[in-house]
Each structure stands twice: as structure tokens, then as C-alpha cells.
Amino acid sequence: MPDTESSNSPLLEPLEIGDLKLKNRMVMAPLTRNRAGEGNVPQDLNKLYYSQRSGAGLIITEASQISPYAQGYPATPGIHSAAQVAGWKAITQAVHDKGGLMFIQLWHVGRISHPSMLPDNALPVAPSAIQPKGEAVTYDGMQPFVTPRALDIDEIPGVIADYVKAAENAKAAGFDGIEIHAANGYLLDQFLRDGSNKRTDAYGGSIENRMRLLDEVITAVKAVWPSSRIGVRLSPENQFNDMADSTPQATFTAVVGMLNKHDLGYLHVLEGDMLGAEHKVDYTELRKLFTGFYMANNGYTQATGEQSLNAGNADLIAYGQLFLANPDLVERFKRGSELNEPDQATYYGGDEKGYTDYPSLELEKLSA
């Protein structure tokens, strides 16, 4: 049966973000795949994986730790060493050679780590010394999370400096911009939400205080990147990593208001809860409040993505699992072709299986 052309889809319309020209509004979402090489250095396998998906209007890399103390999972890439910068540089060049654009997601996991993952068996840090429920993924298998160490207020400038250095390294590696990961239960999200932040100093208590660190990180990296090349990711009600907030609508209304003053390239929102709870947040209200480009994420299909764009509820749609399993997802949407199913057993760790071996339409034609 012939493919059906869907070339009038709003997903395929270009978009200009500052001086960047996105060829479509389909974004490859950040996807941790645990396939970095020794020293958490991106390698040739990663280069093939990302270059295969260069048809996206924008690729956001898997989360990449900003320092050795920011790591929470095995074989995740960093952006803090010279070798990591060189590894990423080969990847950005390969993506650019195919006409793609690429932002790196800057990551500090905070309490979602384990001493065995950190230099000198250090304790993970967090806004408050609250042990998260669940288990850490370590090189020796699953181990219970430990009680983290609350960051001393005098240490916070050092964390901000790590973000700045990572932003500088991202520029040296040839990225087109950066996304600050303030979602999914990692350090900046731990500061934002009152379930994990019980501080009584200038970084805790009121939402104005709890969002202070994110505000300061953005302000600091704007000395490295123009604001149009900076995105921020939020997840207002995601319970993943034992997260909660008593008033998520009010909390993130305030956060979005703060973000507006920074004139960001985009706001990337994980809408809803990865664990399946009912929505408590009105995302159309957050979208109306945000004065820049809004990127929606969480289980979107072609049809629901088009509906969201047509309704004005988003400017960009981020696709995760669909881009994972369909390196040529843009072309498949354009033609109305069938989609490959993602293989969940190969999501994390391993080799090319479930990573670079998903067939493209061209390969399917050759083998037909």
C-alpha cells in the first residue's frame, strides 16, 4: 500500500528560534541510553545514533553530567573533561553535516546517585538531607538510595560554576545551544519542589527562594550563551525519583513567570506524570503564561502533536520513544508510514542492538 503524504502537517513547518532555523517542529527528546565509553566519553556508536536522527528539527542530547560529582548512572556521558568535549565534537559535526541542530542537556542528579558512583565515595548532595525512596543504578547493580548531604549555602556558587564550565565546554564541543535539566527529580528540580526542599535559608521555604538556584544558574550561563540558545526543562508533577510538591500549579506558575524574564529559546515541559497519575496541573495555563516558545512532551503521537500545535498549546513537540525506534521519524510522519516499535529491553546499556539497528524506510526498501 503506498505511503500517504502528510507534508501539510504543522509538525513539518519550520520555526526560527533567535538566529536558529529549525527545519521542522519535531524535537528529539533527551533519552538516557547508558552507552558512553570509558571515562563517560561519547564514542563512535553514539555518533552514529545521533547522526541517524538528524532529520529532527532539533536534537536534545541525553542528559550529560556537568561534573564528576553530578553523575548518577553508569555509562552516561559528561561534559566536564577534555576527552568528553572531543567526543561530543565529533557528534555535533556529524549532525551538522546532515543539516541537523543539537542542544546538550546539562545535568546534575543531586540525591539520585550513590557514593559508589562519585569520586572518593562522596555522599550525593541535595537541597535537604532527605533519603529518596527507591534504588540507585550502580556499576554493581541496584542499591538503596542513601541519605544525601544538604548543600551548604557556601557551596552553591561552586555548583553554579560547574554549570558555567559545562556551558563553556558545550560551546567548545560545537553544540548549537544548551538545555538546563530542571526536571524529573534531579538537583534543580529538588530545589524547586517542597517535597524535597526543606531548607530555611535563602534557597528554601517560599517558591521565590526555592527557584533562586535555577534563576542564578540561568543568569550565569547567559554570560556564555545568548538567551535564545538556552532552553529549560521542567516536570511540574512528575513523581519519578520520589518527587512531590504541595501546590504544583502555583509553584510552576511562579517558576514560569521567573523564566519569562530570561527570554529563553524555549521552555520544555514534561506534561503529567511518568508514573501515570492524573494531571493536577493545567498545562494550557502554563503555556499561555510563558512568553516564548513552548515545547510539549509526554507520549505525543503524530495526531496529538498536530492537534496541540493547531490549538496553539505548543510550538514544538518532543518525541522520545518514537525517535528512538524510528531514526527517520520525520520522513515516516511525512509519508504516513508505519512506525517501528521500540524494544524496551534494550533501552539502557548494551551495544548497537536497540540503538543504531532500527531500520529506516530506505533500508526497508533495499531489503524488500
Secondary structure, 3 states (H helix, E strand, C coil): CCCCCCCCCHHHCCEEECCEEECCCEEECCCCCCCCEHHHECCHHHHHHHHHCCCCCEEEEEEEECCHHHCCCCCCCECCCHHHHHHHHHHHHHHHHCCCCEEEEEECCCCCCCHHHCHHHCCCEECCCCCCCCEEEECCEEEECCCCEECCHHHHHHHHHHHHHHHHHHHHCCCCEEEEEECCCCHHHHHHCCCCCCCCCCCCCCHHHHCHHHHHHHHHHCCCCCHHHEEEEECCCCCCCCCCCCCHHHHHHHHHHHHHCCCCCEEEEECCCCCCCCCCCCHHHHHHHCCCCEEEECCCCHHHHHHHHHCCCCCEEEECHHHHHCCCHHHHHHHCCCCCCCCHHHCCCCCCCCCCCCCCHHHHHHHC
